[in-house]
Amino acid sequence: MGGDSPPPARPPDAAIRLRGAAVRLRGAAVRLGGRTVWSGVDLTVGAGEFVALLGPNGAGKSTLVKVLLGLLPLTAGEISVLGARPGRGNHRVGYLPQRRSFDAALRIRGVDVVRLGLDGDRWGVPLPAFLAPRARRRAAEDRIAEVIDLVGATAYAARPIGALSGGEQQRLLIAQALVRRPDLLLLDEPLDSLDLPNQSAVAALVARICRSERVSVVMVAHDVNPILGYLDRVAYLAHGGAATGTPEEVITGATLSRLYDTPIEVLRTSDGRLVVVGQPEAPARHTDRHGGDPRGDTR
Ligand SMILES: Nc1ncnc2c1ncn2[C@@H]1O[C@H](COP(=O)(O)OP(=O)(O)OP(=O)(O)O)[C@@H](O)[C@H]1O
């Protein structure tokens, strides 16, 4: 080895990455309702990385998120989340579930929705135990204000959540998932049902939070394009398996053709968007859950 000279200083990102993986799956498989949803899945999410789970409707993206939360067991393979069994470290995991909507008449304020992330759960408030009750309350309010500011929602956080736009609601829900300073953020289709400008804005926000807060992000996405420029890695679930790697490695005709076992083309439009052509239709049962287009369009 190279003598006694100290190792060169590493940029902060590299130092974070060396701390160990946030998520590690090896040969993982899940069965639901007597059917294998996916098997042979290998995935590593490094500390501080931004990783997307892609794939058509019904490929098992949300199932993978539930596995990471410890809500569903693997039927084969190995898994660790934040260095432990899934579920053990959930106090260090922020989670935004799929398809949230608020009744327009709901009077609860945005700030109260964020506060639920602190005290609306079974793990207790992550504030120093030595603080007196009043100081704890103040520390909690400071953290809530800080995280609302982080997502750029200060101007409307006091308004009823039901009266806010989808993009504004989404920012507040991301704040809720962040309020406990998680090490791992699991976001299930946070861009779903947002218009294109809001998709770009929320994607940029999540990427900024990933870097500035040093949190590992796993985001389920139906369309990779809004997040493509920010991703370290993707897992593309389809056909009962997964291809994982950098976006350049995975979202290619060759890799997706292998995964689907049928010819697939990946086209790049003049503005840099990826269009996947030739994906087989998902089985009919998947369409019922969404009532929409049965094609898995990673566009
Ligand atoms: N509790 C369950 N019992 C049996 N099958 C289930 C259950 N939950 C989900 N599935 C099935 O497992 C498969 C994967 O579902 P999942 O919701 O993980 O897909 P997804 O990739 O997240 O889809 P989408 O993009 O449509 O949200 C689907 O075929 C679904 O019907």
The ligand as an SDF file (V2000), in Angstrom:
LIG
                    3D

 31 33  0  0  0  0  0  0  0  0999 V2000
  -52.3330   -7.6770   -1.1750 N   0  0  0  0  0  0  0  0  0  0  0  0
  -52.1490   -8.1740   -2.3910 C   0  0  0  0  0  0  0  0  0  0  0  0
  -52.5250   -9.4390   -2.6840 N   0  0  0  0  0  0  0  0  0  0  0  0
  -52.3450   -9.9670   -3.8990 C   0  0  0  0  0  0  0  0  0  0  0  0
  -51.7630   -9.2980   -4.9230 N   0  0  0  0  0  0  0  0  0  0  0  0
  -51.3890   -8.0370   -4.6910 C   0  0  0  0  0  0  0  0  0  0  0  0
  -51.5580   -7.4060   -3.4200 C   0  0  0  0  0  0  0  0  0  0  0  0
  -51.0510   -6.1460   -3.4980 N   0  0  0  0  0  0  0  0  0  0  0  0
  -50.6060   -5.9950   -4.7540 C   0  0  0  0  0  0  0  0  0  0  0  0
  -50.7960   -7.1150   -5.4620 N   0  0  0  0  0  0  0  0  0  0  0  0
  -50.4190   -7.3520   -6.8550 C   0  0  0  0  0  0  0  0  0  0  0  0
  -49.0110   -7.2870   -6.9160 O   0  0  0  0  0  0  0  0  0  0  0  0
  -48.6030   -6.6790   -8.1390 C   0  0  0  0  0  0  0  0  0  0  0  0
  -47.7010   -5.5000   -7.8620 C   0  0  0  0  0  0  0  0  0  0  0  0
  -48.4600   -4.4240   -7.3180 O   0  0  0  0  0  0  0  0  0  0  0  0
  -47.7880   -3.0230   -7.0050 P   0  0  0  0  0  0  0  0  0  0  0  0
  -48.8440   -2.1410   -6.4310 O   0  0  0  0  0  0  0  0  0  0  0  0
  -46.5560   -3.2520   -6.2120 O   0  0  0  0  0  0  0  0  0  0  0  0
  -47.3860   -2.5370   -8.4730 O   0  0  0  0  0  0  0  0  0  0  0  0
  -46.8030   -1.1420   -8.9350 P   0  0  0  0  0  0  0  0  0  0  0  0
  -45.6410   -1.4280   -9.8070 O   0  0  0  0  0  0  0  0  0  0  0  0
  -46.5970   -0.2550   -7.7670 O   0  0  0  0  0  0  0  0  0  0  0  0
  -48.0150   -0.6260   -9.8360 O   0  0  0  0  0  0  0  0  0  0  0  0
  -48.5510    0.8510  -10.1360 P   0  0  0  0  0  0  0  0  0  0  0  0
  -47.5390    1.5270  -11.0000 O   0  0  0  0  0  0  0  0  0  0  0  0
  -49.8000    0.5320  -10.8950 O   0  0  0  0  0  0  0  0  0  0  0  0
  -48.8040    1.5200   -8.8270 O   0  0  0  0  0  0  0  0  0  0  0  0
  -49.8890   -6.3250   -8.8690 C   0  0  0  0  0  0  0  0  0  0  0  0
  -50.1750   -7.3570   -9.7810 O   0  0  0  0  0  0  0  0  0  0  0  0
  -50.9160   -6.2800   -7.7820 C   0  0  0  0  0  0  0  0  0  0  0  0
  -52.1950   -6.5630   -8.2950 O   0  0  0  0  0  0  0  0  0  0  0  0
  1  2  1  0
  2  3  1  0
  2  7  2  0
  3  4  2  0
  4  5  1  0
  5  6  2  0
  6  7  1  0
  6 10  1  0
  7  8  1  0
  8  9  2  0
  9 10  1  0
 10 11  1  0
 11 12  1  0
 11 30  1  0
 12 13  1  0
 13 14  1  0
 13 28  1  0
 14 15  1  0
 15 16  1  0
 16 17  2  0
 16 18  1  0
 16 19  1  0
 19 20  1  0
 20 21  2  0
 20 22  1  0
 20 23  1  0
 23 24  1  0
 24 25  2  0
 24 26  1  0
 24 27  1  0
 28 29  1  0
 28 30  1  0
 30 31  1  0
M  END
$$$$
